[in-house]
Amino acid sequence: MSDSFQLTDQQLSFFKTFGYLSFPGLMADRTSEIVDEFEAVWSERGGGHNGQHHDGTKRSCIVPFIDQRPYLCSLLDDPRICGIAEALLGPDFNYMGSDGNYYAGDTQWHSDGWHKELRHIKIAFYLDPLTRDSGALRVIPGSHIREDRYANELEAHRSESEVAWGVSGDQIPAVALETNPGDLVCFQHNLKHAAFGGGENRRMFTINLCERYPEDRIAELEKYLEGFARFWVERPYGSVMIDTAGNGRMRHLAQVMAHDGHVAALSEKMKMEMSEPSRG
């Protein structure tokens, strides 16, 4: 466990029960540099999705994201990020890639996975002030627990809320995690989340992490890594992430690097089947 930042027993219990945590102002001391580096990545990549300038009509996405710049890579070394990850996932947690985004419009209810046993989490950095009605993340507490009847009902009917419950997506009971730059939001991949009423240029990037896969479940890890092919990348990590890694960071890269050799070929196949890399 990181000595300088630890979660309380109450925070751990809250996350287990409700599936998310928020950390107002936790990264305020790094916000200015983070915003500058975020913008630098987009500038270097043409200003939008797949080298085309973001025009606000669709979400723009870059994967991997923090891997593009040494400063952003160093977030994986920050005691606050490591402290959260170690508390929720154990000391041998895996870095599972990142995505940078310019969001446009609403994001409907979804989970980022529906994992049965191994815990996957997302740490999100929102770089613009967001309220409930201007695109702040909304979450449905407790919707991450797969064996729970309530969570399973939400999974089954999340895309047909008006038919199932007579309400539109933005009226589904939820908690809005209003944020300012410097805040962090952390949530379990299974958790149902959405955003409504946001503008055309909402800036956000995430760091994805998970528990280390046991050796008897490596096939599941390799299956997960296949998902990177839709972003047309040769491997889940960028070269800067690997080249600037010390021993501490490498501990969180090693398992994925040992099992990502099939991603490049799958990406080439995706390039033949898709008109552009995935937007998320």
C-alpha positions as CSV (number, residue, x, y, z in Angstrom):
1,M,0.0,0.0,0.0
2,S,1.2,3.5,-0.8
3,D,2.4,5.2,2.4
4,S,1.2,8.7,1.5
5,F,-2.3,8.0,0.3
6,Q,-4.7,5.4,1.7
7,L,-8.4,4.9,1.5
8,T,-10.4,4.7,4.8
9,D,-12.4,1.7,5.8
10,Q,-15.5,3.8,5.2
11,Q,-14.4,4.5,1.6
12,L,-13.6,0.9,1.0
13,S,-17.0,-0.1,2.3
14,F,-18.8,2.6,0.2
15,F,-17.1,1.4,-2.9
16,K,-18.0,-2.2,-2.3
17,T,-21.6,-1.3,-1.7
18,F,-22.2,1.5,-4.2
19,G,-19.5,1.0,-6.8
20,Y,-17.9,4.4,-7.0
21,L,-15.9,7.0,-5.1
22,S,-15.3,10.7,-5.8
23,F,-12.3,12.7,-4.7
24,P,-12.9,16.5,-4.9
25,G,-9.7,18.4,-5.5
26,L,-7.4,15.4,-5.2
27,M,-5.3,16.3,-8.2
28,A,-5.7,20.1,-8.0
29,D,-1.9,20.6,-7.7
30,R,-1.3,19.0,-11.1
31,T,-4.4,20.3,-13.0
32,S,-2.7,23.0,-15.0
33,E,0.0,20.7,-16.3
34,I,-2.5,17.9,-17.0
35,V,-4.7,20.2,-19.1
36,D,-1.7,21.5,-21.1
37,E,-0.6,17.9,-21.7
38,F,-4.1,16.8,-22.7
39,E,-4.3,19.6,-25.3
40,A,-0.8,18.7,-26.5
41,V,-1.8,15.1,-27.2
42,W,-4.7,16.3,-29.3
43,S,-2.6,18.8,-31.2
44,E,0.0,16.1,-32.0
45,R,-2.8,13.8,-33.3
46,G,-4.6,16.3,-35.6
47,G,-7.0,17.8,-33.1
48,G,-9.7,15.1,-33.2
49,H,-10.6,11.6,-34.0
50,N,-8.3,9.7,-36.3
51,G,-6.4,12.8,-37.2
52,Q,-9.5,14.8,-38.1
53,H,-10.2,18.0,-36.1
54,H,-13.0,17.5,-33.6
55,D,-16.2,19.3,-34.9
56,G,-18.5,18.6,-32.0
57,T,-20.9,16.3,-33.9
58,K,-19.4,13.0,-32.5
59,R,-17.2,11.9,-29.7
60,S,-13.5,12.0,-30.5
61,C,-11.3,9.3,-28.8
62,I,-7.6,8.5,-28.6
63,V,-6.5,5.1,-27.3
64,P,-4.1,4.7,-25.6
65,F,-4.0,8.3,-24.3
66,I,-1.8,9.0,-21.3
67,D,0.8,6.8,-23.0
68,Q,1.5,9.6,-25.5
69,R,3.3,12.0,-23.1
70,P,5.9,11.3,-20.3
71,Y,4.1,13.7,-17.9
72,L,0.7,11.9,-18.3
73,C,2.5,8.5,-18.0
74,S,3.8,9.7,-14.6
75,L,0.2,9.7,-13.3
76,L,0.6,6.0,-12.9
77,D,3.5,6.7,-10.5
78,D,1.5,9.3,-8.4
79,P,1.0,8.0,-4.8
80,R,-2.6,9.1,-5.0
81,I,-3.4,7.1,-8.1
82,C,-1.4,4.1,-6.8
83,G,-3.0,4.4,-3.4
84,I,-6.5,4.2,-4.8
85,A,-5.6,1.3,-7.1
86,E,-3.8,-0.7,-4.5
87,A,-6.6,-0.3,-2.0
88,L,-9.2,-1.5,-4.5
89,L,-7.3,-4.0,-6.6
90,G,-4.2,-5.1,-4.6
91,P,-0.5,-4.2,-4.9
92,D,-0.1,-6.1,-8.2
93,F,-2.8,-4.3,-10.0
94,N,-2.7,-4.1,-13.8
95,Y,-2.8,-0.9,-15.9
96,M,-5.3,-1.8,-18.6
97,G,-4.9,1.2,-20.9
98,S,-6.4,4.7,-21.1
99,D,-8.6,6.7,-23.4
100,G,-8.8,10.5,-24.0
101,N,-12.0,12.1,-25.2
102,Y,-13.8,15.1,-26.5
103,Y,-17.4,14.2,-25.7
104,A,-20.4,15.6,-27.7
105,G,-24.0,15.4,-26.5
106,D,-25.5,12.7,-24.3
107,T,-24.0,9.4,-23.3
108,Q,-26.7,6.7,-22.7
109,W,-26.7,4.3,-19.8
110,H,-24.1,1.5,-20.0
111,S,-21.4,-0.4,-18.2
112,D,-17.8,-0.5,-19.3
113,G,-17.8,-4.3,-18.7
114,W,-19.9,-6.9,-16.9
115,H,-17.2,-8.8,-15.1
116,K,-18.3,-11.5,-12.8
117,E,-15.3,-11.9,-10.4
118,L,-12.2,-9.9,-11.2
119,R,-12.6,-6.2,-10.3
120,H,-12.0,-3.6,-13.1
121,I,-12.1,0.1,-12.3
122,K,-11.9,3.4,-14.1
123,I,-10.3,6.6,-12.8
124,A,-11.7,9.5,-14.7
125,F,-10.3,13.0,-15.0
126,Y,-12.8,15.7,-16.1
127,L,-11.1,18.9,-17.3
128,D,-14.1,21.2,-17.5
129,P,-16.7,22.2,-14.8
130,L,-19.7,19.9,-15.1
131,T,-23.1,19.9,-13.4
132,R,-26.0,17.4,-13.5
133,D,-27.5,19.2,-16.5
134,S,-24.3,20.0,-18.4
135,G,-22.8,16.5,-18.8
136,A,-21.6,15.5,-15.4
137,L,-21.2,11.7,-14.9
138,R,-24.4,10.1,-13.4
139,V,-24.1,6.7,-11.7
140,I,-26.7,4.2,-10.4
141,P,-25.4,3.2,-7.0
142,G,-25.3,-0.6,-6.5
143,S,-25.7,-1.4,-10.2
144,H,-22.3,-3.1,-10.3
145,I,-23.2,-6.2,-8.4
146,R,-23.9,-8.9,-11.0
147,E,-25.6,-11.4,-8.7
148,D,-28.0,-8.8,-7.5
149,R,-31.6,-8.8,-8.9
150,Y,-31.7,-5.0,-9.1
151,A,-28.4,-4.8,-11.0
152,N,-29.5,-7.5,-13.4
153,E,-32.8,-5.7,-14.1
154,L,-30.9,-2.5,-14.9
155,E,-28.6,-4.5,-17.2
156,A,-31.6,-6.1,-19.0
157,H,-33.6,-2.9,-19.6
158,R,-31.1,0.1,-19.5
159,S,-31.6,0.7,-23.3
160,E,-35.4,0.6,-23.2
161,S,-36.2,2.6,-20.1
162,E,-39.3,4.2,-21.6
163,V,-40.8,0.8,-22.4
164,A,-39.7,-0.8,-19.1
165,W,-40.3,2.0,-16.7
166,G,-42.0,4.9,-18.5
167,V,-39.2,7.3,-18.2
168,S,-36.5,8.7,-20.5
169,G,-32.8,7.9,-19.7
170,D,-32.2,11.3,-18.1
171,Q,-35.0,10.6,-15.6
172,I,-33.7,7.3,-14.3
173,P,-32.9,7.8,-10.6
174,A,-29.2,8.3,-10.2
175,V,-26.5,10.3,-8.5
176,A,-24.8,13.1,-10.5
177,L,-21.1,13.5,-9.7
178,E,-20.7,17.1,-10.4
179,T,-17.0,17.9,-10.9
180,N,-14.4,20.6,-11.4
181,P,-10.9,20.3,-12.9
182,G,-8.7,18.6,-10.3
183,D,-11.4,16.3,-9.1
184,L,-11.2,12.5,-9.6
185,V,-14.0,10.0,-10.0
186,C,-13.4,6.3,-9.6
187,F,-16.0,3.6,-10.5
188,Q,-16.3,-0.1,-11.0
189,H,-16.5,-1.1,-14.7
190,N,-19.8,-2.9,-14.1
191,L,-21.5,0.3,-12.7
192,K,-24.2,1.8,-14.8
193,H,-23.3,5.3,-15.8
194,A,-24.4,8.0,-18.3
195,A,-24.3,11.8,-19.0
196,F,-26.9,14.1,-20.2
197,G,-27.1,17.8,-21.4
198,G,-23.5,18.2,-22.0
199,G,-21.9,20.5,-24.6
200,E,-19.9,19.6,-27.7
201,N,-16.3,19.7,-26.3
202,R,-16.3,18.1,-22.9
203,R,-12.7,17.0,-22.1
204,M,-12.1,13.8,-20.2
205,F,-9.6,11.0,-20.0
206,T,-9.5,7.8,-18.0
207,I,-7.1,5.3,-16.6
208,N,-8.3,1.7,-16.5
209,L,-7.0,-0.7,-14.0
210,C,-7.8,-4.2,-12.8
211,E,-6.8,-6.9,-10.4
212,R,-4.0,-9.1,-11.6
213,Y,-5.3,-12.1,-13.4
214,P,-4.5,-15.5,-11.8
215,E,-2.6,-17.8,-14.1
216,D,-5.6,-20.1,-14.6
217,R,-7.5,-17.2,-16.1
218,I,-5.0,-15.8,-18.6
219,A,-7.3,-16.8,-21.5
220,E,-9.8,-14.2,-20.1
221,L,-7.1,-11.5,-20.0
222,E,-6.1,-12.3,-23.6
223,K,-9.8,-12.1,-24.6
224,Y,-10.1,-8.7,-22.9
225,L,-7.0,-7.4,-24.8
226,E,-8.6,-8.3,-28.1
227,G,-10.8,-5.3,-27.5
228,F,-7.9,-3.0,-28.2
229,A,-7.9,-4.1,-31.9
230,R,-10.9,-1.9,-32.6
231,F,-8.8,1.2,-31.9
232,W,-6.2,0.1,-34.6
233,V,-3.3,-0.1,-32.1
234,E,-0.5,-2.6,-32.2
235,R,-0.6,-3.1,-28.4
236,P,-2.5,-1.7,-25.4
237,Y,0.4,0.5,-24.3
238,G,2.2,3.3,-26.2
239,S,6.0,3.2,-26.4
240,V,6.4,6.3,-24.1
241,M,4.6,4.5,-21.3
242,I,7.0,1.5,-21.5
243,D,10.2,3.5,-22.2
244,T,9.7,5.8,-19.2
245,A,8.7,3.1,-16.8
246,G,10.7,2.5,-13.6
247,N,10.5,-0.8,-11.7
248,G,7.5,0.4,-9.8
249,R,5.4,1.2,-12.8
250,M,6.7,-1.9,-14.8
251,R,5.1,-4.1,-12.1
252,H,1.7,-2.9,-13.3
253,L,2.6,-3.3,-17.0
254,A,4.2,-6.7,-17.0
255,Q,1.3,-9.0,-17.2
256,V,-0.4,-7.2,-20.1
257,M,2.8,-6.9,-22.0
258,A,3.4,-10.7,-21.7
259,H,0.0,-11.5,-23.3
260,D,-0.7,-8.8,-25.9
261,G,1.2,-10.3,-28.8
262,H,-2.0,-11.1,-30.7
263,V,-3.4,-7.5,-30.7
264,A,-1.4,-6.2,-33.7
265,A,-2.7,-8.9,-36.1
266,L,-6.3,-8.3,-34.9
267,S,-5.9,-4.6,-35.4
268,E,-4.8,-5.1,-39.1
269,K,-8.0,-7.2,-39.6
270,M,-10.1,-4.4,-38.0
271,K,-8.6,-1.9,-40.4
272,M,-10.0,-4.0,-43.3
273,E,-13.4,-4.1,-41.7
274,M,-13.9,-0.6,-40.2
275,S,-14.0,2.8,-41.8
276,E,-12.3,4.4,-38.8
277,P,-11.0,3.3,-35.4
278,S,-13.6,3.0,-32.7
279,R,-14.8,6.2,-31.0
280,G,-15.2,4.4,-27.6
